[in-house]
Amino acid sequence: MSLSNFDFWDYVVSTIDILLVWFLVYKLLVIIRGTKAIQLIKGIFVIVLVKALSTLLGFNTLGWLTQQVIDWGVLAILIIFQPELRRALEQLGRGKLFSRSNVQEENEQERLVEAISKAAAYMAKRRIGALISIEKETELDDYIETGIPLGSHISSELLINIFIPNTPLHDGAVILKNNQVAAAACYLPLSESPFISKELGTRHRAAIGMSEVTDSLTIVVSEETGGISVTKNGELFRDLKQESFQELLTKELVVDTLKPASSGIWNWKGKKNNG
């Protein structure tokens, strides 16, 4: 092989290497988009910048402190951001980046959207409080175990009956998994964010908390106002109209199954309010 051919092959390998790194960075950003891990990325950037400036300007003490943060930061990240790391590894392990659903699965998802939309509209009109979390990529088994297992076929009538006040299962959340009602009366993690509006109750705080640690789609029907809200990736979208709500469900639960898993971007406009 001539020297010119060797140089050309080196160039090709380097180009592929760079493209793979950029692809991995892009996938990482897609996974953590909208989660508290974004703040972690910003913090790392600030620490690296301070470290570089302290070295450049000869600030030895400041440089030593930032070096300690960097040395111990990896362990701190593993502890603090365990949910996000688990979610990323689950998506990587399942290898569903380019998977496509079959027609049967699409029909099941459409029936799921119809049942949830109909139930939410009924409960919103009568101001029946409800909390429904839908499993996507991140498994929700830990939260399912906190409730009463059902394993029932999803229907609007069942969802409505579960949340009728003063019934045994109406407190807590319903978790949907594999197009079934996996469990009811489940406990969801409450968000500790200080930016949540004081007017929001426990259901909204639980929905936000669930969206901070999983990629699930969580629906809230307010008992006080009858408003329908949705949380995903740490974001709260409040008081959605029925049409916008059903469109959101369709894009997240039906259209998203026909595209790469990384393309679940919300292409709709709603009223965004994080507090």
C-alpha positions as CSV (number, residue, x, y, z in Angstrom):
1,M,0.0,0.0,0.0
2,S,1.4,3.4,-1.0
3,L,1.9,6.2,1.4
4,S,-0.9,8.2,-0.3
5,N,-3.4,5.3,0.1
6,F,-2.3,5.0,3.8
7,D,-2.9,8.7,4.4
8,F,-6.3,8.5,2.7
9,W,-7.4,5.5,4.9
10,D,-6.2,7.4,8.0
11,Y,-8.4,10.3,6.9
12,V,-11.4,8.1,6.4
13,V,-11.0,6.4,9.8
14,S,-10.5,9.7,11.6
15,T,-13.7,11.1,9.9
16,I,-15.7,8.1,10.9
17,D,-14.3,8.4,14.4
18,I,-15.3,12.0,14.7
19,L,-18.8,11.3,13.3
20,L,-19.4,8.5,15.8
21,V,-18.3,10.8,18.7
22,W,-20.7,13.5,17.6
23,F,-23.5,10.9,17.2
24,L,-23.0,9.6,20.7
25,V,-23.0,13.2,22.1
26,Y,-26.2,13.9,20.2
27,K,-27.9,10.8,21.5
28,L,-26.8,11.7,25.1
29,L,-28.3,15.2,24.7
30,V,-31.5,13.7,23.3
31,I,-31.8,11.4,26.3
32,I,-31.2,14.0,29.0
33,R,-33.1,16.8,27.1
34,G,-35.5,18.4,29.5
35,T,-34.2,16.7,32.6
36,K,-32.2,18.0,35.6
37,A,-29.1,16.5,34.0
38,I,-28.9,19.5,31.7
39,Q,-28.0,21.5,34.8
40,L,-25.2,19.0,35.4
41,I,-23.7,19.7,32.0
42,K,-23.7,23.4,32.7
43,G,-22.1,22.9,36.0
44,I,-19.3,20.8,34.5
45,F,-18.7,23.5,31.9
46,V,-18.3,26.1,34.6
47,I,-15.9,24.0,36.7
48,V,-13.7,23.2,33.7
49,L,-13.7,26.9,32.8
50,V,-12.7,27.9,36.3
51,K,-10.0,25.2,36.3
52,A,-8.5,26.5,33.0
53,L,-8.5,30.1,34.2
54,S,-6.9,29.3,37.5
55,T,-4.1,27.4,35.8
56,L,-3.7,30.2,33.3
57,L,-3.6,33.0,35.9
58,G,-1.6,31.0,38.5
59,F,-4.4,30.8,41.2
60,N,-3.0,27.7,42.9
61,T,-5.5,27.4,45.7
62,L,-8.5,27.9,43.4
63,G,-6.9,25.4,41.0
64,W,-6.5,22.8,43.8
65,L,-10.1,23.2,44.9
66,T,-11.5,22.8,41.4
67,Q,-9.2,19.7,40.9
68,Q,-10.7,18.1,44.0
69,V,-14.2,18.8,42.6
70,I,-13.2,17.1,39.3
71,D,-11.5,14.1,41.1
72,W,-14.6,13.4,43.3
73,G,-17.2,14.6,40.8
74,V,-17.5,11.3,39.0
75,L,-18.6,9.5,42.1
76,A,-21.0,12.3,43.0
77,I,-22.5,12.2,39.5
78,L,-23.1,8.4,39.8
79,I,-24.9,8.9,43.1
80,I,-27.0,12.0,42.4
81,F,-27.9,11.3,38.8
82,Q,-28.5,7.5,39.1
83,P,-32.0,7.7,37.6
84,E,-30.8,9.5,34.5
85,L,-27.9,7.2,34.0
86,R,-30.1,4.2,34.5
87,R,-32.5,5.6,31.9
88,A,-29.7,6.2,29.4
89,L,-28.3,2.6,29.8
90,E,-31.8,1.1,29.5
91,Q,-32.3,2.9,26.2
92,L,-28.9,1.8,25.0
93,G,-29.4,-1.8,26.1
94,R,-32.8,-2.1,24.4
95,G,-31.3,-0.9,21.1
96,K,-34.6,0.6,19.9
97,L,-33.0,3.5,18.0
98,F,-34.3,2.4,14.7
99,S,-37.1,0.0,15.6
100,R,-40.5,0.2,14.0
101,S,-43.9,-1.0,15.3
102,N,-46.2,-3.3,13.4
103,V,-49.8,-2.5,12.4
104,Q,-51.2,-4.4,15.4
105,E,-49.1,-2.3,17.9
106,E,-50.1,0.9,16.2
107,N,-53.8,-0.1,16.5
108,E,-53.3,-0.9,20.2
109,Q,-51.7,2.5,20.8
110,E,-54.6,4.3,19.0
111,R,-57.1,2.5,21.2
112,L,-55.0,3.5,24.2
113,V,-55.1,7.2,23.2
114,E,-58.8,7.0,22.6
115,A,-59.5,5.4,26.1
116,I,-57.3,7.9,27.9
117,S,-58.7,10.9,26.0
118,K,-62.3,9.9,26.6
119,A,-61.7,9.2,30.3
120,A,-59.8,12.4,30.9
121,A,-62.6,14.4,29.2
122,Y,-65.2,12.8,31.4
123,M,-63.3,13.3,34.6
124,A,-62.3,16.9,33.7
125,K,-66.0,17.8,33.1
126,R,-67.0,16.5,36.5
127,R,-63.8,17.6,38.3
128,I,-62.8,14.1,39.3
129,G,-59.1,14.1,40.2
130,A,-56.9,11.6,38.4
131,L,-53.2,10.8,38.0
132,I,-52.1,8.4,35.1
133,S,-48.5,7.5,34.2
134,I,-47.7,5.7,31.0
135,E,-44.5,3.7,30.8
136,K,-42.3,4.3,27.7
137,E,-38.6,3.2,27.6
138,T,-37.8,3.4,31.4
139,E,-39.5,0.6,33.3
140,L,-41.8,1.6,36.1
141,D,-41.8,-1.7,38.0
142,D,-40.5,-0.1,41.2
143,Y,-43.6,2.2,41.2
144,I,-46.0,-0.5,40.1
145,E,-45.0,-2.6,43.1
146,T,-46.2,0.2,45.5
147,G,-49.8,-0.1,44.2
148,I,-52.5,-2.7,43.7
149,P,-51.7,-4.9,40.7
150,L,-54.5,-5.2,38.1
151,G,-53.1,-6.3,34.7
152,S,-56.4,-5.3,33.1
153,H,-57.3,-4.3,29.6
154,I,-57.4,-0.5,29.2
155,S,-60.8,1.1,28.8
156,S,-62.1,4.5,29.5
157,E,-64.8,3.0,31.7
158,L,-62.2,1.3,33.9
159,L,-60.1,4.4,34.3
160,I,-63.1,6.5,35.2
161,N,-64.3,3.9,37.8
162,I,-60.8,3.7,39.4
163,F,-60.8,7.5,40.2
164,I,-64.4,7.8,41.4
165,P,-64.0,9.5,44.8
166,N,-64.3,7.3,48.0
167,T,-63.5,4.1,46.2
168,P,-60.6,1.8,47.3
169,L,-58.3,2.6,44.4
170,H,-59.0,6.3,43.8
171,D,-56.0,7.6,45.8
172,G,-52.6,7.4,44.1
173,A,-51.7,6.9,40.5
174,V,-52.7,4.4,37.8
175,I,-49.7,3.1,35.8
176,L,-50.2,1.8,32.3
177,K,-47.7,-0.7,30.9
178,N,-47.8,-2.7,27.6
179,N,-51.3,-1.4,26.8
180,Q,-52.6,-2.6,30.1
181,V,-53.6,-1.1,33.5
182,A,-50.6,-2.5,35.4
183,A,-51.6,-1.2,38.8
184,A,-53.6,1.4,40.7
185,A,-53.2,3.4,43.9
186,C,-49.4,3.7,43.2
187,Y,-47.1,6.1,44.9
188,L,-45.1,8.4,42.6
189,P,-42.0,10.4,43.7
190,L,-42.8,14.0,44.6
191,S,-40.7,16.7,42.9
192,E,-38.6,18.8,45.2
193,S,-38.3,21.7,42.7
194,P,-38.7,25.1,44.4
195,F,-40.0,26.5,41.1
196,I,-43.3,24.7,41.2
197,S,-46.3,27.0,41.6
198,K,-47.8,27.0,45.1
199,E,-51.3,26.6,43.6
200,L,-50.4,23.1,42.4
201,G,-51.3,20.2,44.6
202,T,-49.8,16.8,45.3
203,R,-50.9,15.2,42.0
204,H,-49.1,17.8,39.9
205,R,-46.0,17.6,42.1
206,A,-46.0,13.8,41.8
207,A,-46.5,14.0,38.0
208,I,-43.5,16.4,37.8
209,G,-41.4,14.2,40.1
210,M,-42.2,11.1,37.9
211,S,-41.1,13.0,34.8
212,E,-37.8,14.0,36.4
213,V,-36.7,10.4,37.0
214,T,-38.3,8.5,34.1
215,D,-39.3,9.2,30.5
216,S,-42.9,8.3,31.2
217,L,-45.8,10.5,30.1
218,T,-48.0,11.5,33.1
219,I,-51.5,12.9,32.9
220,V,-53.1,14.9,35.7
221,V,-56.8,15.9,35.9
222,S,-57.3,18.6,38.5
223,E,-59.9,18.1,41.1
224,E,-60.2,21.8,41.8
225,T,-60.3,23.2,38.3
226,G,-61.0,20.2,36.0
227,G,-57.9,21.2,34.0
228,I,-55.9,18.5,32.1
229,S,-52.1,18.7,32.4
230,V,-49.3,16.6,31.1
231,T,-45.7,16.2,32.3
232,K,-42.7,14.9,30.5
233,N,-38.9,15.3,31.0
234,G,-39.4,17.6,34.0
235,E,-41.8,19.9,32.1
236,L,-45.4,20.7,33.0
237,F,-48.0,21.6,30.4
238,R,-51.1,22.9,32.1
239,D,-54.8,23.3,31.2
240,L,-54.6,21.7,27.8
241,K,-57.7,21.8,25.6
242,Q,-59.2,18.5,24.6
243,E,-58.0,18.8,21.0
244,S,-54.4,19.7,22.0
245,F,-54.4,16.9,24.7
246,Q,-55.5,14.2,22.2
247,E,-53.0,15.5,19.6
248,L,-50.2,15.3,22.2
249,L,-51.1,11.7,23.2
250,T,-51.2,10.7,19.5
251,K,-47.8,12.1,18.8
252,E,-46.2,10.7,21.9
253,L,-47.8,7.2,21.9
254,V,-48.6,6.5,18.3
255,V,-46.5,8.5,15.9
256,D,-43.5,8.0,18.1
257,T,-43.6,4.3,17.7
258,L,-43.3,4.6,13.9
259,K,-40.1,6.7,14.1
260,P,-36.7,6.2,15.8
261,A,-37.0,6.4,19.5
262,S,-34.8,9.5,19.6
263,S,-37.3,11.5,17.5
264,G,-39.9,11.9,20.2
265,I,-39.8,15.7,20.0
266,W,-43.0,17.5,20.9
267,N,-44.1,19.2,17.7
268,W,-47.1,20.9,19.2
269,K,-47.7,24.2,21.0
270,G,-49.2,24.2,24.4
271,K,-49.3,26.4,27.4
272,K,-46.0,25.8,29.2
273,N,-45.7,26.6,32.9
274,N,-43.0,25.3,35.1
275,G,-44.2,27.2,38.1
